[in-house]
């Protein structure tokens, strides 16, 4: 079923315009009716400035971090935004770019490249990707293990969070997994070296002490934006977008430009047992790339067999697609690369992998009913999608996909560009999709944005709250109940 309004959209470029105005508005204009049960706060993270005094940043992933907060209560919505005061932004206040970003690098000596790549702070000093919690603090996170704490009421930056342990790493993921039953967070740290190592760790709630769970070595580390968690395993899907760590040191190029697509490697899965720390590997000769895992579920009655669902691309071309020169080069726009939701069935004992398509529809920034269904059998995922494959340049729809049937519903308006849909369950929900989706939408025709509420079952519009300026395209957010 499809609910499409309008034609293939244009005007998305405004989502990459700088936004340097910080606002605090007590009450936004609301069209429609906010559900009475919806009472909480949505905080979103993402880039808001791409043009610095001494250079223009190269990539969507490079922009300076800004937080956006929507407080929802009693049918009203307030809004505030603040730049995150990271080391990267403080350096920019002096008029120069001092820290490397994902795809943009300042001019640095060999010594500075060494200290920033292997000891930090380096790539990722700009925490512009996700929102999480460490101990009792809210933090902004990126792929460098330097989370930045902020006040969830004022959005004031508190500072870089330090840990009470000796674990080290140059790279992590911005998508740690939380297990509410175990009351702990899982993630990994990558240490570069002649033989590099992924160190998988557990961080119990309320503490800053990470516990090393298992360690897996590799000669050529893979670029992995996220990982999967099942009830038994932490699973790293090692795509053949890999790097020689020495290249990071000597090439003089920004972080991601040192990685090479080597499809002949196929794709390796590293499984770390959450109970014992035992490490197993599985491999497929097929080459895949992806940013975001959707879910992973241990199969009942089949010891060591896991179904892992992830949005995949046949190549890593999508990384290049998000360079601003690729996105904004009119009239020669490159169309959005084709992707799909694919299920990989991994056997830890035999090291074998099979896979099949679950949903044949290009999508990105997926979310599920995470609190209830992460690591468990599920039916629905929500994401940003592409209205017209082969024509759309940028993500321009909200989709709801049924992983059992492959059916896809869409929400779309011409020249309106939604961001990641955050699922909020109704407190007394009896079904998986009983709740609302919260997404921030750019109205390119008006150069403004709004918070959109959709019925998570039907994708029908419930309400929208208008912001009087544009919000640049961001990445991820989190909702907390009052």
N, C-alpha and C positions, 0 to 999 in steps of 0.2 A: 504494500500500500504506500502511495506517495502523496504528499500534500505539498505541491510546489507552486509558489506564487512568483510570477515574473520570469525574466529571461536570464541567460548567463550574465553574471554580474561583472561590472567594471567599477573602478574607483577605489579598490582596496588599497591603493598606494597611500591613502591618507592614514592608514593604520601604522605606517612607518614614519610619519612626521613626528618630530620632537614634541613633547609636552612638558614644559617647565613650570607651568602654573600649578601651585599647590592650593587646594580648596578645603574648606570644611563647611558643609551645608547641612543644617539641622533637619530639613524636610524636603525631599525631592517631589516633583510633580508625579503623581501616580495615575496611570490609566488602567482601569480594571480594578479588581478587588484582591488584596493580599489575603491569603487564607489566615484565619485567626490563630491556627495552631503553629504557624511559622514565626518563630521568635528566636533570633540568633544573629550571628555575624558571619558574613562572607569576606574573607581577606584574599586578595589576589596579588600575584607577583608577576613582574615582567619588565621588559626594557621600556624606557621612556625618552631616552636621548641617544641619538646616533651621531650627532655632529659636535665634535669637540673643537677646542681652539686650534689645535695643531693638526687634526685629521678627521676624516669621516670614517666611522667604523664600518667594517666590511660585511657584517653578517647579522641576521635577525637575532642570533644568540648572543651578540656582543653588547647590545645597548645597556646603558646604565640603569640599575634596578630602581623601580618605583613600586610602592605598596598602595593598594586601593582597598578601602574598607566600606562595606555596605552593612549598616546596622538595620535590622528588620524587627519591628515590634508594633503591635496594636494597629496593623494596617498601614504603618508609616515606614519610610525608608530614609535614612540619612547617608551621607557620603563624605569621605575624606580621602585625600591622597598625599603621600609624602615620599620624597626620594629616600632611599636607604643610604645611610652615611657609611659607605664601605671604604676600605683603603683606596679602591679604584676611583671613587668619586672625590675623595679628599685630594688625591693626586691631581685630578682634573681641575680642582679649584685653583691650582697654581698655574693652570693654562697648558699643561703638558700631559700626555698620556704616559704613565709610568709603569703600568702593569699589562702583561699580555692578556688578551681575551681569547675566546674560542678560535676566532679566525682573523684577528687583528693583532699586530705586534708593534710595540714601540721600537725605536732603534736602540739596541742594547749591546753592550760588550759581551764577549764570550764568558767572562766571569759572572756578569749579571744573569746571563741566560742559565748558567749552571746553577747559581743559587736559587733562581726563581723556579726552574724546572724540577730540581731535585731536593730542594730544602724549603722553598716557599718564602713569603707568599708569592704565588705566580699566577698561572692561568686560573681564573675563578675567584679572584679577589672581589669580583662583582657578583654578589649572590642574588641572581635575578630569575631563578627558575621555580622553586616550590616554596611552600610554607609547611613547617613541621613543629614539633615540640621536643625539647631536650630538658630533662628534669621538669621544672615548672615554668620554663620560659618558651615563648613562641620564637621561632627562628626562621630566617630566610636562608635557603640552601641553593647550592649549585654543585658542579662536578668537582670542585676543589674542596677538600675537607676542612672548611673554615666557615661553619655556620655563623650567622650574624643574628643576635637576639634583638628583639624590638618590643616595645610596649604595645599590646593589642588595643589599648584604649586610645592612645595619642598617636600611635605609629612612630613615636620617637625611637631612634636607634639606640640600643643599650651598648652593644659592642660585640666583638668576636667571642664566641663561646670556647672555653678551654675544657679539656677533658682530664679526669683524674686517673690517667693510665699512661702507659708508655707506647701505645700503638701509634705507628706512623704510616703515612701514605701520601703519595703525590696526587692521586686521583681517587674519587669515589663516585657514587651515583647520587643524583638529586632526588631519588625515589626510594628512600628506605621503606621497608614494610613494617607495619605494626601488627602484632598478634595480641588482641584484647584478652584472650584467655590466659596466655602466658604473661601478659603485661610486660612486653619487651619489644624492642625495635631491632630489626636485622638490616645489615648493610655490609659492604665490603670496602677495603682499602687496597689500592694498587700501588705496589712499590716497584719503581723502575730499576733495572740493573742488567748485568750481563745475562742473568736469568731473573726475570721479573716474577712477582708473586702477587696473587690475589689473596688477601687475608679476610675471611668472612668472620664477622663479629656479631655479638648480641649486646644490646644496651638495655638493661632493665629500666622500666619506668621509674621516674623520680631520682635517677642517679646520673652521674657523668662518668661512670666507669665502664668502659667497653670491655667485653670478654671475648678473647679470640676463640673462635669455634673450630676453624679449619683453615688450611692453607694449600693453595694450588699454584704450581709454577707454570711458566710459559716463556718461550724465547721471544715471541712476538705478541705483545699485548693487543687485545681487541678494543676498539672503541665501543663501549656499551653504556647507553644512557640510563638503562634500568635493568632490573633482573626480576626473576619470578620466585614466588614463595608458595610451596605446598605445605601440608601439615607435617610432612616428614623432611622435605629438602629445601635448601636454598639452591637455586638453579641459575647459573650464569650461561647465557647463550652467546658464545664467542663467535661473532661474525667475522668474515675474512676481510674486514677493514682494520688493518693491523699496522703497527709501528715498530721500527727498530729504535729502541730508546736512545741510542747514540745520535740518531738524526735529530731528536728533540734538542740536543745540546749544541750541535755544530751547524745546523742548517740555516739558522737565522730566520726561519719561517714561523708563523704562528702555529699554535698547537695542532689543529686539525689538518693543516696543510702538510704535515709530516706523515700522515697515515696513508697507506696504499691499499687499493682494492685488489686482492689476490684471490679470485674466485676458485682457483685450482685447490685451495686449502679446504674447501667445503665449509661446514659449520660444526663447531664442537660445542657440546654441552658439558659443563662441569657441575656435578651434583654434590653438595656437601650435606651430609646427614645432620639434621638439627639435634639429634639425640647423642650421637657419638663423635661427630666431627669427621667421620670417614669420608674420603673423597673418591668419587667415581666419575668416569668420563663416558660419553657417548658421542657418536659422530655420524653425520650424513655427508655424502659427497656433494649435495646441493648447496649452492651458495645463497645465503639470505642476508638481508639487513633489516633492522628495525630500531625504532626508538622506544616504543612503549609496549610492555607486556600487559595483558588483560587479566589473566588468571592462570592458576595451575592447580590441578586436582589429582591427588593420588587415587589410582583405580582400586575399587573395592575388590578384595580377593586376589589381587595380582601384585605380589610383593615386589616393590622397587619399580613399578610401572607408573608413570606420570603422564597426564595429558596437560600440555602447556599451550596456552592460546596467546598469540601475539600478532599485532599488525605488522606485516612484513612487506618488503619491496624486493624485487629480484636483483637489484643492484643498490649501491650507496649513492646513486644519483641525487636523491632527495637532499642530501647534505649540501650539494652544490646548488640545488634549486633555491635554497634559503639565503644564498648570497644576495645582497641588496642589488648588485648589478644585474643579477639574473631576474629578480622579481620586478624591478622598476624600470627596466630597459624597454620603454615603449618605442616603436610599435612591435618590437620583436620579443614579446613575452614568451617565455617557455611555459608550456602547459604543465599542470601538476602531475608528477609521476604516479603511475598506477600502483595501488597497494591492495591488500586483502587481509581479512582475518583468517589465520591459518592455525590449525591444531597440530602440534608435534607430539607424538606418542613416544616417550623415551623409556627404554628399559635399562635401568642402572646395572643390572646383573650382566646382561649380554653386550651392552654398549651400542645397541642398535637404535635406530630412529626411523619412524615412518611419519608421514604427514598428509594432511588433506585440507582443502579449502572449506571453511565454515561459512564465511560471508564474502561474496565476491563483489565488494563495493569499496572504493577508495575512502579511507578514513584516517583520522589522526586524533591525538589527545583523548584517548578513550577513558571512560569511567564506568564503574559498576556500582551496585548496591554493596559497597566495600565492607561495611561493618558486619553485615550478615552473611555475605556470600564469598568473600575472599578466601581462597583455599578450598572452597566447597563447590559442589555442582551448582551451576547457575544457568540462566536462560537468556538474559538481556545485557547488552552493553550499549552505552551512549557515547557519541563522539562527534567531532566536527567531520563533515564530509565534503564531497565534491559533487555539485549538482550535475555537471556535464563533463564526463571524462573525455579528454582530448580537446576540451575548450577552456575549462576553468583553470585559472592560473593559481588561485589561492583558495584556501578552505572557505566555503561559503554557505554551508548548511549545518543544521543539527540533525543527526540521524539516531534512530533507535533500531538496533538490529537484534533479531531473534537467532541465537546460535544453533537452535534445534532445527529450524526450518529454512534459515537463510533470508527470511523476509526482512525488508528494510522500510521503515517509515522515515519521512523527511519533513523538516520545517525549514522554510526559506522565504525571504522577501528580496526582491530585486534591490541591489546596492546596499544590502544590510549584511554585515559579516560577523557572525557569532564566534565567540571564543569557546574554550573548553566548557562542557556542560557538567556542573557539579550536582550529583544526585543527593537529595535530602528526603529521607523516608518520612512518611506520616507517622506520628508517634504510635498510633494503634493499627499500623499497617498489617494486613493479612496476606498480601501478595508481594512478590519481589519488586514489582514496578509501581507500587502504590506510594506516590510521593510527588515531589516537584523537581524540576531541573532549574538551576540558576546559571545563567550565562550572561556575559557582558557583550553587547552587540554594538558594532560601529555602524552608524547610519552615514554612509559615505556621501550621500546627497546633501546632508545638512552639516557634515563635519562635526557631529556630536555622537555621544554614546548613550546607551541605556542598559539598565539591569532588566533582563527578561526572565519571567517566570513561565515555564511550560508545564503542563500536566505530563508527568513521566509515563503515563499509560498511553495517552492518545497523541501526544505532542501538540495539543491545542494550547493556544495562548491563554494564560490566566491574567497576567498583569505585566506592566513595564513601568520602571521608574527612571525618569529622564535626567541625565547629567548634562549640564550646560557647556560642556567642552568635550573634545574627543579624547578617548582613552586608547593609547597605542596598543597594538596587538600584544597580548601577554601570553603567558604559558599556563601556569597552574594556580589553583587556589584551594582553600579549605573552608568549610563551614563548621561553626561551633554553636551549639544550642545555648540559650541563656539558662 
